[in-house]
Amino acid sequence: MSDQVRRPIPVTVNGSIYLRPESHGQRILFGSVLAEDESERVDPDNYRTSVDAAFKDIKIHALHHRIPALPHKGAVTGIAGLYTVNEQDVHPILGPTELEGWFVANGFSGHGFKLAPMIGSMIAQEITGERASYDTDVPISFLGVNRDPLAVDHRSVLA
């Protein structure tokens, strides 16, 4: 396992950021965990992929507040992207729909990277009707299209 994989990803919920070192410590990638930074609704076919200067300044200030010894050097760049959000409980919606043969796996609310193995297993089981020894035993109905929202205390990408 590489050293990069074993590194933690610090999150400062009250400080509004998460971060991780990259390029052998020469670069820091960081992003926001504030609800107001996650709530903008945009046209998925026409949205700005760059980060504006005011947003960068606010996040750089938050980063330096959390890591005061961090030197002020290098370029500050950024990108903006989209992810689907299930506003009711921030958990994905999975399974067959009323359209025969049409399955959905959507509304990951930023959780897709960590849930992908389980989601793939659940969808594969639903389509094939088979369960391998390594597959999850969580029924797809737990995250089904017509389920009641899951009870959650906090709605965030950190949920």
ABEGO torsion letter per residue (X at the ends): XBAAAABBBBBBAAAGBBBBBBGGGABBBBBBABAAAAABBBBAABBBABBBAAAAAAAAAAAAAABAABBBBEBBBBBBBBBBBBAAAGBBBBEBBABBGBBBBBGAGGAAAAAAAAAAAAAAAAAAGBBBAABBABBAAAABAABBBBBBABBBAAX
